[in-house]
Amino acid sequence: MRGVRVNCVCPSIVDTPMSRTDMGRDNGFSDVRYPVQTPEEVAALVLFLASPASRPVNGTHLLSDFAMSAKSAFPMD
């Protein structure tokens, strides 16, 4: 089949009613010490992958986690 591309967006925590419930954050994420994405930020990534600008991108994942996965596990006091 031609013209079919498969990519995925892998966001970290997204501020949604479901994530608030699952993480026990009824009042939201405003007081946490880690970055939390908005649904609009994730939607912008999806729109990019669906746009002509991403035409050469295929078979990959777009990790969207504010570089948290690249952060060292060592304490940084």
Summary of the structure (lengths in Angstrom):
residues: 77
radius of gyration: 15.7
end to end distance: 53.3
largest distance: 53.3
contacts: 139
relative contact order: 0.27
helix: 31%
strand: 16%
